Amino acid sequence: MPATRRARSPGFGRWLGYAGAVFATAWLATQLFYFAQIAAWNVVNPRSTAFMRSDAARLARERPDLAIQRTWVPYDQISRNLKRAIIASEDANFANNSGYETDAILQAWERNRARGHIVRGGSTITQQLARNLFLSRERSYIRKAQELIITWMLETLLDKERIFEIYLNSVEWGNGVYGAEAAARYYFHTPAAKLSAGQAARLAVMLPQPRYFDEHRGSPYLAQRAAVIARRMGAAELPQ
């Protein structure tokens, strides 16, 4: 019996090596795909995101009367009010950080450990974009690690203004509503270029829970938080 076990060990080791090589090759191919996609977005706009595609499938099953709403508009056709409101609400140091806020990540880690499950991710605007473009809504540390890799790619291959432009045109703002132009028309019947400071602040506050606030537009929290963001907007630094 010991001899038989010894005879089988090399074969098992080779199998493990083969499986590891296949996994490593697949992982590397996936990273190269992400890298190539992001590089191309210097000259072309993303046609859709992972969140949009999963939402389209969900709406087809649950709400066939609804479809994805999204209209791409150039960066300079989006109100500066909205840009400042989102930075004030989501990532105050966006213009100057490297895509990561280490303190926010550590604070999220501590809170998640205390709760025993993932409740916060400490995400910057670039991290949110990485998740929306390529990943799922599932919360796991594996997904977070991939999110950080994609964040590095975005910050390496694109400038801050381009990252923000893609974000503004891709982020979810309601049930099937994506991007600033669709959101501005859906909620306020105006183009994104003409959003007022108050309207922009309300849209910014909706971002962490867009579907909830789509259904609860009269939420006292939404109004109170929007007033806070409106006061902070003047100090928000836009990317150059």
VENDAUR-V826575 format. One record per residue. N is the residue number from 1. RES is the residue in three letters. SS is DSSP state (A for helix, B for strand, O for the rest). Layout:
[[N/RES/SS] [N/RES/SS]]
This chain:
[[1/MET/O] [2/PRO/A] [3/ALA/A] [4/THR/A] [5/ARG/A] [6/ARG/A] [7/ALA/A] [8/ARG/A] [9/SER/A] [10/PRO/A] [11/GLY/A] [12/PHE/A] [13/GLY/A] [14/ARG/A] [15/TRP/A] [16/LEU/A] [17/GLY/A] [18/TYR/A] [19/ALA/A] [20/GLY/A] [21/ALA/A] [22/VAL/A] [23/PHE/A] [24/ALA/A] [25/THR/A] [26/ALA/A] [27/TRP/A] [28/LEU/A] [29/ALA/A] [30/THR/A] [31/GLN/A] [32/LEU/A] [33/PHE/A] [34/TYR/A] [35/PHE/A] [36/ALA/A] [37/GLN/A] [38/ILE/A] [39/ALA/A] [40/ALA/A] [41/TRP/O] [42/ASN/O] [43/VAL/O] [44/VAL/O] [45/ASN/O] [46/PRO/O] [47/ARG/O] [48/SER/O] [49/THR/O] [50/ALA/A] [51/PHE/A] [52/MET/A] [53/ARG/A] [54/SER/A] [55/ASP/A] [56/ALA/A] [57/ALA/A] [58/ARG/A] [59/LEU/A] [60/ALA/A] [61/ARG/A] [62/GLU/A] [63/ARG/O] [64/PRO/O] [65/ASP/O] [66/LEU/O] [67/ALA/O] [68/ILE/O] [69/GLN/B] [70/ARG/O] [71/THR/O] [72/TRP/O] [73/VAL/O] [74/PRO/O] [75/TYR/A] [76/ASP/A] [77/GLN/A] [78/ILE/O] [79/SER/O] [80/ARG/A] [81/ASN/A] [82/LEU/A] [83/LYS/A] [84/ARG/A] [85/ALA/A] [86/ILE/A] [87/ILE/A] [88/ALA/A] [89/SER/A] [90/GLU/A] [91/ASP/O] [92/ALA/O] [93/ASN/O] [94/PHE/O] [95/ALA/O] [96/ASN/O] [97/ASN/O] [98/SER/O] [99/GLY/O] [100/TYR/O] [101/GLU/O] [102/THR/A] [103/ASP/A] [104/ALA/A] [105/ILE/A] [106/LEU/A] [107/GLN/A] [108/ALA/A] [109/TRP/A] [110/GLU/A] [111/ARG/A] [112/ASN/A] [113/ARG/A] [114/ALA/A] [115/ARG/A] [116/GLY/O] [117/HIS/O] [118/ILE/O] [119/VAL/O] [120/ARG/O] [121/GLY/O] [122/GLY/O] [123/SER/O] [124/THR/O] [125/ILE/A] [126/THR/A] [127/GLN/A] [128/GLN/A] [129/LEU/A] [130/ALA/A] [131/ARG/A] [132/ASN/A] [133/LEU/A] [134/PHE/A] [135/LEU/O] [136/SER/O] [137/ARG/O] [138/GLU/O] [139/ARG/O] [140/SER/O] [141/TYR/A] [142/ILE/A] [143/ARG/A] [144/LYS/A] [145/ALA/A] [146/GLN/A] [147/GLU/A] [148/LEU/A] [149/ILE/A] [150/ILE/A] [151/THR/A] [152/TRP/A] [153/MET/A] [154/LEU/A] [155/GLU/A] [156/THR/A] [157/LEU/A] [158/LEU/O] [159/ASP/O] [160/LYS/A] [161/GLU/A] [162/ARG/A] [163/ILE/A] [164/PHE/A] [165/GLU/A] [166/ILE/A] [167/TYR/A] [168/LEU/A] [169/ASN/A] [170/SER/A] [171/VAL/O] [172/GLU/B] [173/TRP/B] [174/GLY/B] [175/ASN/O] [176/GLY/O] [177/VAL/B] [178/TYR/B] [179/GLY/O] [180/ALA/A] [181/GLU/A] [182/ALA/A] [183/ALA/A] [184/ALA/A] [185/ARG/A] [186/TYR/A] [187/TYR/A] [188/PHE/A] [189/HIS/O] [190/THR/O] [191/PRO/O] [192/ALA/A] [193/ALA/A] [194/LYS/A] [195/LEU/O] [196/SER/O] [197/ALA/A] [198/GLY/A] [199/GLN/A] [200/ALA/A] [201/ALA/A] [202/ARG/A] [203/LEU/A] [204/ALA/A] [205/VAL/A] [206/MET/A] [207/LEU/A] [208/PRO/A] [209/GLN/A] [210/PRO/A] [211/ARG/A] [212/TYR/A] [213/PHE/A] [214/ASP/A] [215/GLU/A] [216/HIS/O] [217/ARG/O] [218/GLY/O] [219/SER/O] [220/PRO/A] [221/TYR/A] [222/LEU/A] [223/ALA/A] [224/GLN/A] [225/ARG/A] [226/ALA/A] [227/ALA/A] [228/VAL/A] [229/ILE/A] [230/ALA/A] [231/ARG/A] [232/ARG/A] [233/MET/A] [234/GLY/A] [235/ALA/A] [236/ALA/O] [237/GLU/O] [238/LEU/O] [239/PRO/O] [240/GLN/O]]
